[in-house]
Amino acid sequence: MTVAAGPATPVVVVAGPTASGKSQLALDIAVEFRGTVINADSMQIYRGLGVLSAAPDREAQARVPHRLYGALDPGEPCSAGRWRAMALAEIEAAARESRLPVVVGGTGLYLRALIGGIARIPPVPAGVRRAVRERLARDGAPALHAELARRDPETAARLVPQDAQRIARALEVLDATDRPLSAWIRGGVEGTGASPRFHVILLMPSREAVYAAIDARFRAMVAAGALDEVRRLAACGLDPALPAMKALGVPDLLRHLSGELPLDEAVRCGQQATRRYAKRQMTWFRHQLAADQVISAQYSERLRPEIFSQISSFLLTSVP
């Protein structure tokens, strides 16, 4: 079936919590429908974190084109707006090659930006940004989160007190515009330009199944070289506030490498942090993502006929 670039380019989106089988499902869809897999995971976009972020391995990436994996240096922060622009370019490139764009990831803000557009927020002056970052360095993220809770409780409720980058961003917008970030988001979004048509598949296994998969996978990551990845990352001397330095497992394995924690305790902490993240993902997807297909199980081959049948119907309705 031919996929053509244009105002209604068909795009399949595979979403779900970590360790739900998203990458394998995206690969299988791309193989079946001649697709290109486009990453929507905020950590898999960084070079040097392939093992710890559970990015597709070389064998998978050799079978079909994979885009936006390891695309940025870990010293570069990546916003939802920046990722969206990159993803739209890859969607258009895939369609020009008559390949089905298959966007896969668990970063809800990325997916919301792609499907629904992003808020029209004015640029923040450099002086305002610098002042907020200085306060962040001086007072710490929890203190700024408490301030945000007073000034923009709606945004603060969506963020954990340790989420330094997003807390700082929300305060920058407040200081620069005298308007809460939540109000800007409600006020309207930029369009998606090419306005692709999306078929959204959401994998939502039971929490128990996800947690068991997380624990097993984290142990496998350590065996596969995650410690070496973290060691190389630490050697770069990056700002600890950068997103890549806070990737799941990185802080805990850094504590092991510094002699603060034995390896088994660092693994336990990494597993716990990942389980907590998966819980937040599942809550977000349940309430924030309108899916065309919800699969209440981890992905396995037995689910292919059901999933592929609905994708086929979606593509038939997308033909001009």
N, C-alpha and C positions, 0 to 999 in steps of 0.2 A: 504494500500500500504506500503510495507516494505522499510525502509530507512536503508542502510547499510553503515558502516564506510569504508573509503577507499580513493583513490586518487581523486574521483569525488563525494564526499559526497554532496547531494543536500541541499542547505540552502536557506530559504526564508528570505529576508530582507525587513522590513517595515520602511520606512523613511518618514520624513515630518516635518513641523514646529510644535512647541508646540501648544497644544489644537486643533490638527487636527483629533484626534480620533485614533492615532496609537496604543495605548495600547489595546483598545477594538478590533481593527482589528487583532492584534497579538493573542489575547486571542481566538477570534473566529476561526482563522486559526489553532491554536494549538488544539482546541477542535475537529474541523472537521478532521484534518489530523494526529491526535495523535502526537502532537508536544511538544517541550520544548521551552519556551520563554526565550530568553537571552537578557539582558539589554545592550543597547548601548547609554545610557544617562549619561553624565559625572557627574550629580548631584544625580541621583537615585542610583548610586553605593555606596553612603555614608550612613552609619547608622544614624538614627535620623532625616532624612529629608524627610520621606515618604510622609507627607502631603504637604509640601511646594514644593516638586519636582514632585508632582502628580504621585507618584509610584502606581502600582496596589495595590488594597486593599486586605485584608486577604481573602475575599470571592473569588476574582479572582485567587489569588495565591494558593488557595486550590483546584481549579478545574483542573489545569494542573501544571506541574513543572515550576517554575520561577527561573532563575539563575542570579547572579551578581546584585541583588537588596540588598542594605544595606550590601555589601560585605566588605567594607573598613571603617576604623575609619575616621572621618572627619579631623583628624590631619595628614592624609597621602595624599600627592599629588598623582594623578594618571595620568600618561602620556598615550598617544595613544599607544605607544609600550607595556606598561604594560597591558593595557586593552586588546590589541590584543592577547597577549599570554594567558590571562585568557579566552577570548572568544573562541579561537581556542581549548583550553582544554575542554570547555563546549560543543562545537560543536561535538568534537570527542566522549565525554561521552554520549551525546544524541543519536548519531548515533549507538553507541555500544548497546544502549537499544532499537534500532529500532524505535526511535522517530525522528520526523522532527525538526531540529533546526530552530527556528524562531527568528531572531535577530531584535530587534526593538529599535529605538531611533532617536533622532534628533541631535546628536553630529556628525557633518560632518567629523571631523578629525578622529574620531573613525571608522566610516564606510569606509572612504577612506583607512585607515590603514589596515582594514580587507580585503577589496575587492582588493586593489591594492598593498598591502605591504607597508613597511615603508622605508624611506631613510637610506642608509648605512652611518650613521654619526659616526665618531670615538668617543670614550669616552672623556668627557671633564675633564681635571685634576681638582682635588678638589680646588687647589689654584686659578685657573681661575674662577671657579664657586663662590668661596667665595668673590673674588674681585668684581665681577659683582653684587652680592647680597648686598655687602656693599654700592656700588654706588647707587643701587636701594633704599636702606633704607635712604641714605643721600640726594639724588637728586630727587627721586620720579619717577614714571613711565612715565609721560609726557616728562620729560627731556631725559630719556633714549630712548623713542620712537623717539624724534627728532634726536638723534644721529643715531639710526637705520635707519631713513629715509635717512640720508646722506650716510651711509655705505652699506645698503641693502634695497634700496627703494622698491623692489618687495615684500619682506616680510613685511616691514612696512605698505605697502598699504593694506595688509590683516588684520592688527591688529588695534584695537582702542587704543588710548593713555593710557587708564586705564588698559589694559590687561597686568598687571605686570609680570605674570609668563611666558607668551609666549615671551614678549619683552626681558626679561632677558635671556631666553633660546636662542633666536636668537643671542644676543650679546655674550653669552658664546661660541657658536659655531664659531662665527667670530673671537673672541680673541684666541680661542684654535687652530683653523685650518687656519686662514687667508683666509677663503673662506666663502662666504655668505651661509646662510641656504637655500636660494632659489636655489643656484647652486647645493648643495648636493641633494636636492629633485629632481631636473631635472636630476641628474647624474645617477639615477638608484635606485632600491628598492630591499629589501630582499624579497624573495618569501614567499608564504603563507604556505610552508611545505606540508600540506595535499592537497592543491589546491582544495578547495571545489568549486562546481558549484553554482552560485548565481542566484536567481530570485529576482529582486529588484522591489518593489512596492513603488511608491512615491505618497503620499497624498499631493495635492497642492490646497487647497480650495482658494476662493477669500480672499484677504487681509481683506476685511470688515468682512467676516464671522469669520476669525481667531481672529481678534481684539475683536469682540463681545464675542466670547467664552472665550478669555483670561480674559476680564473684569469680566464676570460672575464667572469664575472659581476662580479667585483670591479672590473675596468676599467669595466664598464658602470655600476656604482654611482657611481664617481667622476664619470663623465660626466653622470650623472642628478642630481647635487646632494649627494653624500655629504659633501663638504667643507663645504658650508653647514650641514648637520645638525651636524657636529662643532663647527663654529664657534659655533653657537647653544648647543650643550651646554656648551662651555667657558665661555661667558658666564654660565652659571648659577652658577658657583663651587662646584660640588658636591665632596664628599669623593672623592678619587681611588679610594678603596677600594670605593665603591658599584658594584654589578654593572653598571649602565648605563655607567659610565666605563671599564669593562673589556670592553665589547662588541667583538666581532671588528672590527678595523680602526680603532677609536677611538684607542687609544694611538699607533698608527703615524701616523695623519693628524694627531693633535695635535702630534706631533714635527715634522711638516712645517709646520704652521701657526705653530709657535714658531721656525721657521728652522733647526731642527736637522737636517732631512733634506730633500733634493730630492724632488719629488713622485713621480718614478719609483721612487725607493728606498723611499718610504713605501708605495707600491702593492705593491712586491715583498714588503716585510715583512708587509703585511696579507694578501696571498695566502698566504704561507708559514704565518702563524699560523692561517689558516682551514683550510689543508690538514692541519695538525697536529690541529686540533680535529676535523675530519672523520674522521681516522684513529682518534681516541679514541672517537668516536661509533660507528663501525663495529665496533670491538672490543666496546664495551658492548652494542650491540644483538645481536651474534652470541652473546654468552654470557648476557645478562640478560633478554632479552625473548622470551617464548613467542608466536610469531606463528602465525596461522591461514593466512596466505598470505605467502610470501616471493617477491618479484619480483626476479630477479637482473639487473636492467637499470634504466636511468633510465626514468621514466614517459614514455610517449608514447601517442597515440590508439590505436595498434594493440593495446595491452594492455587496452583497455576491455572487450571482450567477456568475456575470462577473468575479470577482476576483478569486473565487474558481475554475472556469473553466480553467483559465489560469495556476493556480497552478497545477491542475491535469495534464494538458498537459506537464508542466515542469517536473513533477515527472515521467511521463511515459518515457520521453526522458532521464531521469537519471538512469533508471533501467539498470543494466549491461547486 
